[in-house]
């Protein structure tokens, strides 16, 4: 299976502020807790999600190689190009001019392996013959959780 992505990059625009209410309570994913009226502060999503505006870009995911991590086609990636890659980071990488989204595994001797989370895809071992770069580190993924309705 092909493990490359076709990405269109969009620059981050943080010139506006988007303050939205936020609950001071956490939301349980297990047993429900009694409802609380704790919405007493707000959050600016630009400030929360974008730490380095000049180096931050957005791209949509196309492909299924990271579906084991809940990253699906159509999800929106927030990519920070100013971060230094670390072992285990989720990264957008360029291999011979094609983009791919994988976990970085830094092996002994500085060798790099790119790890998919879908077992239908194989890891990619980067060799000296590859034109390779880590384009940016994914800091967040935005996904639509409401399924499209069929009428």
C-alpha positions in Angstrom: 0.0 0.0 0.0 1.1 3.5 -0.7 2.1 5.4 2.4 2.5 8.9 1.0 0.1 11.7 1.5 -1.0 14.4 -0.8 -1.0 17.5 1.4 -2.1 21.1 0.8 -0.6 23.4 3.4 -2.3 26.4 4.9 -0.6 29.0 7.0 -1.9 29.8 10.4 -3.8 33.1 10.7 -3.7 34.2 14.3 -4.7 37.8 13.7 -8.1 37.2 15.1 -9.0 35.8 18.5 -11.6 33.1 19.0 -12.6 33.1 22.7 -15.0 30.3 23.5 -16.5 29.3 26.8 -14.7 26.4 28.6 -16.0 24.4 31.5 -13.7 24.2 34.5 -15.0 20.7 35.1 -13.6 17.7 33.2 -15.8 15.5 31.1 -15.8 11.9 32.2 -15.5 9.2 29.5 -16.5 6.5 32.0 -19.4 6.8 34.4 -21.3 10.1 34.1 -21.1 12.7 36.8 -23.8 15.1 37.9 -24.2 18.1 35.6 -22.5 21.2 36.7 -22.6 24.8 35.7 -18.9 25.5 35.7 -18.6 27.5 32.5 -17.0 30.5 34.0 -13.9 31.2 31.8 -13.0 31.2 28.2 -10.2 29.8 25.9 -8.7 31.3 22.8 -8.2 28.4 20.5 -5.5 30.2 18.4 -3.4 30.8 21.6 -4.1 27.2 22.9 -3.3 25.4 19.6 -0.7 27.6 18.0 2.5 28.2 19.9 4.6 29.5 17.0 2.3 31.3 14.5 5.0 32.0 11.9 6.1 28.4 11.8 2.6 26.7 12.1 0.7 25.2 9.1 -2.4 23.2 8.7 -2.9 20.2 6.3 -5.6 17.6 5.8 -4.9 13.9 6.1 -5.4 11.7 3.1 -4.7 8.0 3.7 -5.1 5.4 6.5 -1.6 4.7 7.7 -2.2 6.3 11.1 -5.7 5.1 11.7 -4.6 3.0 14.7 -4.0 6.3 16.5 -7.4 7.6 15.6 -6.1 9.8 12.8 -8.4 9.4 9.8 -8.8 10.8 6.3 -10.1 14.4 6.4 -8.6 15.1 9.9 -6.8 18.5 10.1 -3.2 18.5 11.3 -1.6 21.4 13.1 2.1 21.2 12.1 4.9 23.3 13.8 8.0 23.6 11.7 10.0 25.3 14.5 10.1 22.2 16.8 13.2 19.9 16.9 12.1 16.3 16.2 12.3 13.9 19.1 12.0 10.1 19.2 8.3 9.2 19.1 7.1 12.5 17.6 4.3 12.4 15.1 5.8 14.1 12.0 5.1 15.1 8.4 8.2 13.8 6.5 9.3 14.2 3.0 10.8 11.2 1.3 12.0 11.7 -2.3 9.6 14.6 -2.7 6.5 12.7 -1.3 4.9 13.5 2.1 4.1 11.0 4.7 2.7 11.1 8.2 4.4 8.8 10.7 5.8 8.4 14.1 9.6 9.0 14.1 11.7 6.3 15.6 15.4 7.2 16.1 17.5 4.1 16.2 21.0 3.4 17.4 23.5 5.3 15.3 21.0 8.0 14.3 19.2 5.9 11.8 15.5 6.8 11.4 12.5 4.5 11.0 9.0 5.9 10.2 6.3 3.9 12.0 2.7 3.7 10.8 -0.1 2.8 13.3 -2.1 0.7 10.9 -0.8 -2.9 10.6 -1.6 -2.9 6.9 1.4 -0.6 6.4 5.0 -1.4 6.9 7.6 0.8 8.7 9.8 2.8 6.4 13.6 2.6 7.1 15.3 5.8 5.9 18.5 5.1 4.0 21.4 7.4 3.0 20.1 7.1 -0.6 16.7 8.7 0.3 16.1 12.4 -0.1 14.6 12.8 3.4 13.6 15.6 5.7 11.3 16.0 8.6 9.0 18.8 7.4 7.3 19.5 10.7 6.0 18.1 14.0 2.3 17.5 14.4 1.2 19.2 17.6 -2.5 18.6 17.3 -5.1 16.9 15.2 -8.6 18.3 14.7 -11.3 15.9 13.7 -15.0 16.1 13.1 -16.8 13.7 15.4 -20.3 14.1 14.2 -20.9 11.7 11.4 -22.4 13.0 8.2 -26.2 12.5 8.0 -27.8 10.8 5.1 -31.2 12.1 4.1 
